[in-house]
Amino acid sequence: MKLLTRIITVFAVLSAVTAAWGCEKKQSEGGRSDVSATASSTAAISSVSTEENKAATTSAVSTEPAAVTSAETTVSTTAAETTAAAETTTVTTVTTEQKETEAPKKGFDTCIDAARAYYDAYLRGDPNAVYDMFCEDEIEGYHAYLDTEQSDLLEGKNAQVMFKRSKVISAINDSIKRIHSIMSEKSSVPPEQWTTSVAEQTLKATGENELKDFNKQLGTHFTNASGCGYVYYKDGNEEHDFLGNSCGFVELDGRWYLSYSTVMHAELLTYMDIYR
């Protein structure tokens, strides 16, 4: 843009000079007697034209940088605003993605939801899902209880090591295999197509005093607990129904969890070789 303006200005100056020079030539050829006067007049016109063109050129050159500077400032400001907006959008996007990838909230809204999820995990054959239903507070409390009150049973070994996640999941998997084995003996219906009799009425609330003793023993602060002792697995044929694994559930801060210590004693210890 700056270069184009300068070129136009130069052409304007050259045109003015060429016109003046042409006029002077015609006058000199038409009358020799007025050569001095014409030359003087032409020189004056040329001088004025030259001064005007210089002034115009100087004005064009001096004002151009200001215009360009203003444009450059506008472009610079716009670019800065665009960059800032892009950075804000990027930060917002990253923050949103981080929120979306946060770990899902543990526990369940109701005890019956927790019970159904537990037996569904057995039907699907998903031991990891079962383990993730436990409350970390109860796991830690149970291990601490074993270390302090039942240390003789562990032969001096650390409960957290002897009951580490991999061993517990292996025991859950063996328990699931046993249930599936019974199903295969009774019918050809695959495990995932079986159902259970779990319902609100199969859940029995734990008494206040019993819950208080439970919390005291494990050092926990559960507000409610329920047991689920009699659940049948069904494939649609009543002759194939059989009594399945029992379980218990505890509530903390409005969320329900599978009771680690209850399931451990009712089912999992049978499949654990804690000394291995």
Salt bridges, closest charged atoms under 4 A:
ASP109 OD1 - ARG255 NH1 2.41
ASP126 OD2 - ARG124 NH2 3.49
ASP132 OD1 - ARG165 NH2 3.37
ASP235 OD2 - HIS240 ND1 2.70
ASP241 OD2 - LYS234 NZ 2.93
GLU267 OE2 - ARG178 NH2 3.43
